[in-house]
């Protein structure tokens, strides 16, 4: 009987392992997608459960995994039964999703999202913001882009998992539920200031660089007038 139970558990373990492996392989090929839940710590100490999911596809080099095509978060607004959805959509001009999610916050029943443009083409598309964030506020019907000056000063933290590609995506999927403490641990390695906390002043390394126009031509020298004399 013990041998039978051992074989049963071994089979279950193999099935689960194959399930995770096949899910990762499908993601590599751009098939299907990944999803998991995160416990997001809000500014007042309360926590929000956010379901994150993403699909894969778009432009990429041969032999390289496809980029994230779309990324969606779904959560229930605290104190209500209203379900809110925000999606970073696929950009035909980018060949991938527009944004990387950085934070989800709520104040007085109003949700906000902080995202960063996904690579340089998206950065240019969204107006080259400095600090490099795009802010969104849910007005009760749709998400509206807002300026940094409209983003509540109470919000200071980056509170979602930042690395959600490749092996780290596999790790998040295998965890299924990622606690606020685990999110802090996963993001601990980040050394980029604007990904450690929400920065509110322009950063030097995001300022436009002066355009180099090359060396100036020397001043022209007018040759002296010469006259040919014939004797």
N, C-alpha and C positions, 0 to 999 in steps of 0.2 A: 504493500500500500504506500509505504514511504517512497519507494522508487517511482510509483505512479504519480504521486504528488510532485516529486522532484521534476519529472519529465514535463508535467503540466506547467509548473512555474517557469521552467526553462523555455518552453514553447511560447508562453505569454511574453517573457522578456525578449525573446527573439522577434516576435511580432511587433512589439513596441519599438525596438531598435530599428527594425526595417521601416516602420512607419515614419520615424523621424528622418531616417536616411533618405527615403523616397521623397519625403516632403522637401528636404533640402535640395535633392537632385532636380525635382520639378521646378524649384525656385531658380536653380542655376540655368535651366533651359528656358526660363521665362514662362513656365506653365504654372497655373494655379497661383498661390501666394502664401503668405504667412499671417498669423494673427496671434495675439496674446493680450493679457490684461495688465495694467499698471496701476499701482496705488500712488496717486499724485498728492503730494503734500502742499496744501494751500497756505497763503500768507498768515491766516489766523490760526493755524495749527490743525484745522480740520483736513479730512482726506477725501479725495474724489477717485472713484474707480473709473478708469478710462480703458475702453477696448480699442486696441490699435490693430489695424490690418493693412496689408500692402500687397500690390500685385507687381509683377515684373515684366519689363519689355521696353522697347525703344531702341535708339541707335547705340551701337557698341561695336568694338573691334571683334573680328573673328577670333574665337578661342577665349574671349573674355565673357564673364557672366553679364547678363543684361542689367541695366540700372533699374532702380525703383520707378515704376510707371505711374502709380497713384498710391497715395497714403491717406488713410481715413481714420478718424477717431470718433468714437461714439460714447456718450456719457449721459447720465441722468442728472439734471440740475438739482443741486441740494435743496431740500425743502419742498420739492415738487415731484411729479411723476412725468415731467416733460423730458423727452429724449432729444439731445442735441447732437448734430453731426457736423463735422468740419472735414473737408477733403482738400488735400493738395493735389490738384488735377494734373493730368498729363499735358505738356505743352508741345504742340507739333513743331514749334520753332526751336524747342530745346532738345527734343528727342528723349525726354525724361520728365519726371515730376518737377513742378515749379519750386517747391520749398522743402526745407528740412525743419521739422517741428522742434521747438526749443522749450516751450512752456505752455501750460494751460492754467488760467487763473479765473477766479470768480469773486465779484464784489457786488453786494446788494442785489443778488439774483441775476446779475449780468455776467455772462462768460466772456473771456478774452483769450486770444491765442497770440503767441509770439513765434514767429518763424524766421528763418534766414533763407535768402535766395540760394538755390541749388547751383553752385558753380558760377563762373563769370558771365555766361550768356544770360542767365536768370538775373544776376546782379545788375547788369545793364538794363535788362527789360523792366525791372522794377524801380528804376530811377537812381541807382547807385547810392542807396541810403548809407549814412554814416552817423551812428553805429549801424552795422549791417543787419538791421532787423526790418521785418514787415509785420505790422500790428493789425489785428482784426478784433472787432467787437460785434457781438451778436445783438441785433436790435429787436429781437423778438420774432423776426421773420427770416431775415437773411444776415449773412456776415458782411460787415462793411469794413473796408480798410480805414484805419485812423492814423493820425500822426503821433509821434512820440509824446508831444505835449498833451495829448488827450488820453494817454495811457496812465492809469492810476499809479501814483507814487508809492502806494503800499506794496506793489509787486516788485520783488527784487530777485527772485530765485529762478534758476533754470531747473525744472522739476520733472522732466521726463528723460527716458533713456536716449542718449544721443547717438550711440553707435548701433545701428539697426541693419547692418549689411553683413553678408557672408556668414562667417562662423558665429559672429555675435547674434545675428538674427536666429540662427539655429539654437543658440543658448537660450534666448528669450522665449522661443517657441517651446523648448523642452521644459522650461520653468513653468510656463502657462500663466502664472500669476507672479508679478514682480513687485515686491513690497517697496515702500518709500525708502527704507534703509538700504535695500539692495540697489535701487536706482542711484542713491548717493555713492555707494561703493563702486558701481560700474562707471560712473562719471568722474570718479576721483582722479583718474589719470590725466584728465583734460588740463592742458596748460595755457590754452588760448583764453585771454581775459574775457572776451565777449561770450564765451561759452561756459564760463565759471559762474557768472552772475549777470544780471541785466544791466548793461552799461548805458548811461544816459548822456554822455558827452562824446563828441567826435573823437575817433581814434586816429593817431598819426599814420598807422600802417594802412588805413583805408582812405586816406586823403589822396586826391589825384596827384600823380607825379608830374612835374614840369616836363613839357615836351621838348626834347632835344632837337634843335633845328640844324645842328652841324656848325662847323666853323664859319665865321663870316668871311666873305671875300675881302681882300685888301682894298684900301681906297685906290681908286684909279688915278693914275698919274698922267696928266696930259703932256705929251711930248712937246718940246719946244718947237716953235715954228722954224722951219728951215726952207731956204730958197736956193734953188740951183742957179748958179751964175755961169753964163757961157761967155767966154772972151772971143 
